[in-house]
Amino acid sequence: MKATATPAAPQQPSFFASLRHKLPKDTGIFVVMVGIALIFEMFGWYVRDQSFLLNTNRLILIVLQVAIIGIIAVGVTQVIITTGIDLSSGSVIALAAVVAASLAQTSDSLSPMYPSLVNMPAVIPIAAGIGVGLLAGAVNGVLITRTGIPPFIATLGMMVSARGLAQYYTQGNPISFLSDGFTSIGQGAMPVVIFLVVALLFHIALKHTRYGKYVYAIGGNMTSAKVSGINVNKYLIIVYTIAGALSGLAGVVLAARVSSGQSSMGMSYELDAIAAAVIGGSSLMGGVGRITGTLIGAVILGLIKSGFTFVGVDAYIQDIIKGIIIVAAVSIDMHRNRKKR
């Protein structure tokens, strides 16, 4: 007598698997952020006998630092979704900051860069700074799409060139005596407001527009995107141009915040922006990434930096730990992608 095979009963998902699907996608990284904050709170009471979180000045400083990095990270996230990388954002910040500052000087300056262009309306230096970033991003995009240069090399070249241009433009000297109208966009809560507006704008663009759909399609499978009729080169140029413009905006806000333009500004900011995006769930393999995750990733970096300073960790050790965190985040991302295949 032939035995008949009994069909296997459908396997019920575990409680935790069901719960994970019901929770918002960024819940996990949000829990990590809360955990890090609580760890530093405990260290604060243990090491310094004071609270880490219940300090208004410290929290304001964290939020301001997050705002500058966050503006860049919004653009970098879009680049990463397309499987690209942008190493030039820190240097573009410096170039945009010095150009904007040079056009925002007042007649109080003893040696203005452009004596005939002092006391100009704030909108002119702001537009000039953003324009410099936009132009740098467009050059990155054109180099990558028209010449076939890998994004890593193209943006590395821009990183070196933009920093050199900023140093040549200022001859290494800081540019100060900036107008009140210009510096007002860097004071108080304005950097945070600008960051939140930028994050909301591009969150909507990625989630609900054709631009976002094409960006994810290009990152998911560039060949399929081309076959589907998407003008891949056009959208890659747009993505890099947006990233450059946001770096320019960050440079303008930073110059306004410190009331000065200096060629040393934005040093290593590109790494912080990439780290914020990757920690927030963006995949260097492309096709995956969310602005909300990047926002939380930027807050985590701000908490770690401020927390280590609070408990007295040496600045050099902080850089080492930051590097380890970046490598760990990328390793987790690669492991996650291998499991999906």
Solvent accessible surface area in square Angstrom, and as a share of the most:
residue,aa,sasa,rsa
1,M,244,1.09
2,K,181,0.77
3,A,98,0.76
4,T,122,0.71
5,A,102,0.79
6,T,121,0.70
7,P,118,0.75
8,A,99,0.77
9,A,89,0.69
10,P,113,0.71
11,Q,174,0.77
12,Q,143,0.64
13,P,89,0.56
14,S,66,0.42
15,F,145,0.61
16,F,153,0.64
17,A,27,0.21
18,S,35,0.22
19,L,70,0.35
20,R,170,0.62
21,H,146,0.65
22,K,163,0.69
23,L,77,0.38
24,P,101,0.63
25,K,163,0.69
26,D,20,0.10
27,T,36,0.21
28,G,47,0.45
29,I,33,0.17
30,F,100,0.42
31,V,91,0.52
32,V,74,0.43
33,M,30,0.13
34,V,59,0.34
35,G,28,0.27
36,I,31,0.16
37,A,12,0.09
38,L,94,0.47
39,I,82,0.41
40,F,14,0.06
41,E,28,0.13
42,M,129,0.58
43,F,97,0.41
44,G,0,0.00
45,W,129,0.45
46,Y,190,0.72
47,V,78,0.45
48,R,110,0.40
49,D,111,0.57
50,Q,68,0.30
51,S,14,0.09
52,F,0,0.00
53,L,45,0.22
54,L,155,0.77
55,N,46,0.24
56,T,100,0.58
57,N,120,0.62
58,R,38,0.14
59,L,69,0.34
60,I,89,0.45
61,L,87,0.43
62,I,6,0.03
63,V,66,0.38
64,L,28,0.14
65,Q,48,0.21
66,V,11,0.06
67,A,1,0.00
68,I,3,0.02
69,I,20,0.10
70,G,1,0.01
71,I,0,0.00
72,I,1,0.01
73,A,0,0.00
74,V,1,0.01
75,G,0,0.00
76,V,1,0.00
77,T,0,0.00
78,Q,0,0.00
79,V,0,0.00
80,I,0,0.00
81,I,0,0.00
82,T,2,0.01
83,T,60,0.35
84,G,8,0.08
85,I,30,0.15
86,D,3,0.02
87,L,20,0.10
88,S,1,0.01
89,S,1,0.01
90,G,0,0.00
91,S,2,0.02
92,V,2,0.01
93,I,0,0.00
94,A,0,0.00
95,L,19,0.10
96,A,0,0.00
97,A,0,0.00
98,V,0,0.00
99,V,23,0.13
100,A,0,0.00
101,A,0,0.00
102,S,2,0.02
103,L,28,0.14
104,A,0,0.00
105,Q,8,0.04
106,T,22,0.13
107,S,74,0.48
108,D,102,0.53
109,S,13,0.08
110,L,172,0.86
111,S,93,0.60
112,P,29,0.18
113,M,66,0.30
114,Y,77,0.29
115,P,97,0.61
116,S,103,0.67
117,L,72,0.36
118,V,36,0.21
119,N,89,0.45
120,M,38,0.17
121,P,85,0.53
122,A,26,0.20
123,V,102,0.58
124,I,68,0.34
125,P,0,0.00
126,I,36,0.18
127,A,59,0.45
128,A,27,0.21
129,G,0,0.00
130,I,51,0.26
131,G,33,0.32
132,V,32,0.18
133,G,0,0.00
134,L,83,0.41
135,L,119,0.59
136,A,8,0.06
137,G,1,0.01
138,A,24,0.19
139,V,60,0.35
140,N,2,0.01
141,G,0,0.00
142,V,67,0.38
143,L,59,0.29
144,I,18,0.09
145,T,21,0.12
146,R,155,0.57
147,T,82,0.48
148,G,59,0.57
149,I,56,0.29
150,P,75,0.47
151,P,35,0.22
152,F,109,0.45
153,I,92,0.47
154,A,5,0.04
155,T,0,0.00
156,L,60,0.30
157,G,38,0.36
158,M,26,0.11
159,M,51,0.23
160,V,97,0.56
161,S,59,0.38
162,A,0,0.00
163,R,29,0.11
164,G,35,0.33
165,L,97,0.48
166,A,0,0.00
167,Q,87,0.39
168,Y,162,0.62
169,Y,61,0.23
170,T,9,0.05
171,Q,124,0.55
172,G,55,0.53
173,N,93,0.48
174,P,88,0.55
175,I,8,0.04
176,S,46,0.29
177,F,106,0.44
178,L,17,0.09
179,S,15,0.10
180,D,121,0.63
181,G,41,0.40
182,F,0,0.00
183,T,15,0.09
184,S,58,0.37
185,I,27,0.13
186,G,2,0.02
187,Q,81,0.36
188,G,61,0.59
189,A,66,0.51
190,M,78,0.35
191,P,0,0.00
192,V,29,0.17
193,V,73,0.42
194,I,29,0.14
195,F,8,0.03
196,L,90,0.45
197,V,90,0.52
198,V,12,0.07
199,A,5,0.04
200,L,108,0.54
201,L,106,0.53
202,F,25,0.11
203,H,49,0.22
204,I,80,0.41
205,A,19,0.15
206,L,7,0.03
207,K,113,0.48
208,H,136,0.61
209,T,60,0.35
210,R,163,0.59
211,Y,33,0.13
212,G,0,0.00
213,K,132,0.56
214,Y,48,0.18
215,V,0,0.00
216,Y,58,0.22
217,A,38,0.29
218,I,1,0.00
219,G,5,0.04
220,G,56,0.54
221,N,79,0.41
222,M,67,0.30
223,T,94,0.55
224,S,54,0.35
225,A,3,0.03
226,K,116,0.49
227,V,126,0.72
228,S,87,0.56
229,G,65,0.63
230,I,19,0.10
231,N,84,0.43
232,V,4,0.02
233,N,50,0.26
234,K,101,0.43
235,Y,26,0.10
236,L,14,0.07
237,I,35,0.18
238,I,58,0.29
239,V,0,0.00
240,Y,3,0.01
241,T,24,0.14
242,I,33,0.17
243,A,2,0.02
244,G,4,0.04
245,A,17,0.13
246,L,13,0.06
247,S,1,0.00
248,G,0,0.00
249,L,26,0.13
250,A,0,0.00
251,G,0,0.00
252,V,0,0.00
253,V,0,0.00
254,L,15,0.07
255,A,0,0.00
256,A,0,0.00
257,R,64,0.23
258,V,72,0.41
259,S,50,0.32
260,S,11,0.07
261,G,0,0.00
262,Q,68,0.30
263,S,13,0.08
264,S,64,0.41
265,M,19,0.09
266,G,4,0.04
267,M,112,0.50
268,S,52,0.34
269,Y,54,0.21
270,E,15,0.07
271,L,84,0.42
272,D,17,0.09
273,A,0,0.00
274,I,13,0.06
275,A,1,0.00
276,A,0,0.00
277,A,0,0.00
278,V,7,0.04
279,I,24,0.12
280,G,1,0.01
281,G,16,0.15
282,S,1,0.00
283,S,3,0.02
284,L,50,0.25
285,M,78,0.35
286,G,11,0.10
287,G,21,0.20
288,V,54,0.31
289,G,3,0.02
290,R,57,0.21
291,I,4,0.02
292,T,53,0.31
293,G,0,0.00
294,T,1,0.01
295,L,52,0.26
296,I,20,0.10
297,G,0,0.00
298,A,2,0.02
299,V,37,0.21
300,I,3,0.02
301,L,18,0.09
302,G,7,0.07
303,L,11,0.05
304,I,20,0.10
305,K,98,0.41
306,S,14,0.09
307,G,0,0.00
308,F,39,0.16
309,T,85,0.50
310,F,7,0.03
311,V,30,0.17
312,G,64,0.61
313,V,41,0.23
314,D,77,0.40
315,A,69,0.53
316,Y,170,0.65
317,I,80,0.41
318,Q,25,0.11
319,D,87,0.45
320,I,102,0.52
321,I,44,0.22
322,K,48,0.20
323,G,32,0.31
324,I,106,0.54
325,I,39,0.20
326,I,33,0.17
327,V,100,0.57
328,A,44,0.34
329,A,14,0.11
330,V,34,0.19
331,S,58,0.37
332,I,107,0.54
333,D,1,0.00
334,M,77,0.34
335,H,99,0.44
336,R,99,0.36
337,N,24,0.13
338,R,141,0.51
339,K,149,0.63
340,K,140,0.59
341,R,217,0.79
